[in-house]
């Protein structure tokens, strides 16, 4: 088992690709995993917290000064600006516009800490952004819901956000407790094994997230291509713009984690409140949304190295 974990750590990017391919080639297996997604998310968070430890994740109180402003900008200001631009262009009632606005209003995905680890960024800072963004989501989403009444009752979305926050707090708390109990001062070998465990958990969960994609490809491949192009554009443009905006600012030290959080959002949090007629096309988009996120460690390292290097 130790050897398997080391292999997963050494070949982390290959594991992510295998997860994506398995999600596409094994649609029946992926569908059976869908009901277990909440449990897999909790396990992923526990494993991630076990890997990074509470000392790396606990920020100073001063972090709230930049953290709250960054979260409000990413989850409230950005989607409202984009909605305004789409409205001016007469596109605000299209499914693509809904996908864009919802994606930009959502907090970072629970796997964003794993992405930070794979990109060799500060995973502790990323954990702070994840928790803070999820905690603030019930407030930051309210102005967005004013312009999107078709989403249903705001109380449903806010309840989903609070449930997610509870899962994050309990799962990460368990991970921190296990780290303190069994790995208070982990060796390099133990850290590498924990990295491998985190990679395997992150790679496995994508299989379920891709469940809607293969059936959609068989029905209408061109529709999937269009949704995939939109997903890549949203994710990578958000990361690029965030890096360019922060690389020479006072937030340079957290530019990498903020960029990961900006371009890798948990749009699935909205699904509990969407009417059935809106759910189907967005499920295809959510399947496509996994592609840019899971391919970020393969496609964007040079961008991050360039943006964050010391001149």
Secondary structure, DSSP 8 states (H G I E B T S, - for coil): -HHHHHHHHHTHHHHHHHHHHHHHH-HHHHHHHHTTHHHHHHHHHHHHHHHHHHHHH---TTHHHHHHHHHHIIIIIHHHHHHHHHHHTT-TTSHHHHHHHHHHHS-B-TTHHHHHHHTT--HHHHHHHHHHHHHHHHHHHHHHHHT-GGG--HHHHHHHHHHHHHHHHHHHHHHHHHHHHH-TT--HHHHHHHHHHHHHHHHHHHHHHTHHHHHHHHH-HHHHHHHHHHHHHHHHHHHHHHHHHHTTSTTGGGHHHHHHHHHSB-GGGGGGG--HHHHHHHHHHHHHHHHHHHHHHHHSHHHHHHHHS--
